[in-house]
Amino acid sequence: MLCHRLRDPRLRALILLTLVLAAASSVALAATRTVFVRDNYFSVKTLTVGRGSRVSWQWRGALNHNVTVKSGPVRFHSRTQYQGSFSHTFLRAGTYRLYCTLHPDMKMTVVVR
């Protein structure tokens, strides 16, 4: 029955459009985002990204800091540094609570959908 309906060019076009829009929305969520690590704060408090997105932290200050997962589906951490960058690709959905181990009040959250 479905094969017979797929002969209708309007239905095929609708199915194709639906697949293209679904793929486009996934690509739009999976992107690279930048967070600046300043002296004693992250430039973003909360960041929402799609699975597969890459977040890059770029140091812009004079003090040493790091990026460490306090809680979340996957643990990771950067080295302690005062310049340079660190990136992580988020493959698992969930809420990641991050902080700097040198400055525990320096926090941010990444929500991965």
Contacts in CASP RR format, 6 or more apart in sequence:
PFRMAT RR
TARGET T0000
AUTHOR 0000-0000-0000
METHOD contacts of the structure
MODEL  1
MLCHRLRDPRLRALILLTLVLAAASSVALAATRTVFVRDNYFSVKTLTVG
RGSRVSWQWRGALNHNVTVKSGPVRFHSRTQYQGSFSHTFLRAGTYRLYC
TLHPDMKMTVVVR
5 11 0 8 1.000
6 12 0 8 1.000
6 15 0 8 1.000
29 49 0 8 1.000
29 50 0 8 1.000
29 51 0 8 1.000
29 53 0 8 1.000
29 113 0 8 1.000
30 49 0 8 1.000
30 50 0 8 1.000
30 51 0 8 1.000
30 52 0 8 1.000
30 53 0 8 1.000
31 49 0 8 1.000
31 53 0 8 1.000
31 54 0 8 1.000
32 53 0 8 1.000
32 54 0 8 1.000
32 55 0 8 1.000
32 56 0 8 1.000
33 47 0 8 1.000
33 49 0 8 1.000
33 53 0 8 1.000
33 54 0 8 1.000
33 55 0 8 1.000
33 56 0 8 1.000
34 55 0 8 1.000
34 56 0 8 1.000
34 57 0 8 1.000
34 58 0 8 1.000
35 42 0 8 1.000
35 43 0 8 1.000
35 44 0 8 1.000
35 47 0 8 1.000
35 55 0 8 1.000
35 56 0 8 1.000
35 57 0 8 1.000
35 58 0 8 1.000
35 108 0 8 1.000
36 42 0 8 1.000
36 43 0 8 1.000
36 57 0 8 1.000
36 58 0 8 1.000
36 59 0 8 1.000
36 60 0 8 1.000
37 43 0 8 1.000
37 57 0 8 1.000
37 58 0 8 1.000
37 59 0 8 1.000
37 60 0 8 1.000
37 61 0 8 1.000
37 65 0 8 1.000
37 67 0 8 1.000
37 100 0 8 1.000
38 60 0 8 1.000
38 61 0 8 1.000
39 61 0 8 1.000
39 62 0 8 1.000
39 63 0 8 1.000
40 63 0 8 1.000
40 65 0 8 1.000
40 103 0 8 1.000
40 105 0 8 1.000
40 106 0 8 1.000
41 106 0 8 1.000
42 57 0 8 1.000
42 98 0 8 1.000
42 106 0 8 1.000
42 107 0 8 1.000
42 108 0 8 1.000
44 108 0 8 1.000
45 107 0 8 1.000
45 108 0 8 1.000
45 109 0 8 1.000
46 108 0 8 1.000
46 109 0 8 1.000
46 110 0 8 1.000
46 111 0 8 1.000
47 55 0 8 1.000
47 108 0 8 1.000
47 109 0 8 1.000
47 110 0 8 1.000
47 111 0 8 1.000
48 110 0 8 1.000
48 111 0 8 1.000
48 112 0 8 1.000
48 113 0 8 1.000
49 55 0 8 1.000
49 90 0 8 1.000
49 110 0 8 1.000
49 111 0 8 1.000
49 112 0 8 1.000
49 113 0 8 1.000
50 90 0 8 1.000
50 93 0 8 1.000
50 112 0 8 1.000
50 113 0 8 1.000
51 90 0 8 1.000
51 91 0 8 1.000
51 92 0 8 1.000
51 93 0 8 1.000
51 112 0 8 1.000
51 113 0 8 1.000
52 89 0 8 1.000
52 90 0 8 1.000
52 91 0 8 1.000
53 89 0 8 1.000
53 90 0 8 1.000
53 112 0 8 1.000
54 87 0 8 1.000
54 88 0 8 1.000
54 89 0 8 1.000
54 90 0 8 1.000
55 87 0 8 1.000
55 88 0 8 1.000
55 90 0 8 1.000
55 110 0 8 1.000
56 85 0 8 1.000
56 86 0 8 1.000
56 87 0 8 1.000
57 67 0 8 1.000
57 78 0 8 1.000
57 85 0 8 1.000
57 86 0 8 1.000
57 87 0 8 1.000
58 84 0 8 1.000
58 85 0 8 1.000
59 65 0 8 1.000
59 81 0 8 1.000
59 82 0 8 1.000
59 83 0 8 1.000
59 84 0 8 1.000
59 85 0 8 1.000
61 82 0 8 1.000
61 83 0 8 1.000
62 82 0 8 1.000
63 82 0 8 1.000
64 80 0 8 1.000
64 81 0 8 1.000
64 82 0 8 1.000
64 102 0 8 1.000
65 80 0 8 1.000
65 81 0 8 1.000
65 82 0 8 1.000
65 100 0 8 1.000
65 102 0 8 1.000
65 103 0 8 1.000
65 106 0 8 1.000
66 77 0 8 1.000
66 78 0 8 1.000
66 79 0 8 1.000
66 80 0 8 1.000
66 81 0 8 1.000
66 100 0 8 1.000
66 101 0 8 1.000
66 102 0 8 1.000
67 77 0 8 1.000
67 78 0 8 1.000
67 86 0 8 1.000
67 88 0 8 1.000
67 98 0 8 1.000
67 100 0 8 1.000
68 76 0 8 1.000
68 77 0 8 1.000
68 78 0 8 1.000
68 98 0 8 1.000
68 99 0 8 1.000
68 100 0 8 1.000
68 101 0 8 1.000
69 75 0 8 1.000
69 76 0 8 1.000
69 77 0 8 1.000
69 96 0 8 1.000
69 97 0 8 1.000
69 98 0 8 1.000
70 97 0 8 1.000
70 98 0 8 1.000
70 99 0 8 1.000
70 107 0 8 1.000
71 95 0 8 1.000
71 96 0 8 1.000
71 97 0 8 1.000
72 94 0 8 1.000
72 95 0 8 1.000
72 96 0 8 1.000
72 97 0 8 1.000
73 92 0 8 1.000
73 93 0 8 1.000
73 94 0 8 1.000
73 96 0 8 1.000
73 112 0 8 1.000
74 90 0 8 1.000
74 91 0 8 1.000
74 92 0 8 1.000
74 96 0 8 1.000
76 88 0 8 1.000
77 101 0 8 1.000
78 86 0 8 1.000
79 86 0 8 1.000
80 101 0 8 1.000
80 102 0 8 1.000
90 96 0 8 1.000
90 110 0 8 1.000
90 112 0 8 1.000
92 112 0 8 1.000
93 112 0 8 1.000
93 113 0 8 1.000
94 111 0 8 1.000
94 112 0 8 1.000
94 113 0 8 1.000
95 109 0 8 1.000
95 110 0 8 1.000
95 111 0 8 1.000
95 112 0 8 1.000
96 109 0 8 1.000
96 110 0 8 1.000
96 111 0 8 1.000
96 112 0 8 1.000
97 107 0 8 1.000
97 109 0 8 1.000
98 107 0 8 1.000
98 108 0 8 1.000
98 109 0 8 1.000
98 110 0 8 1.000
99 106 0 8 1.000
99 107 0 8 1.000
99 108 0 8 1.000
100 106 0 8 1.000
END
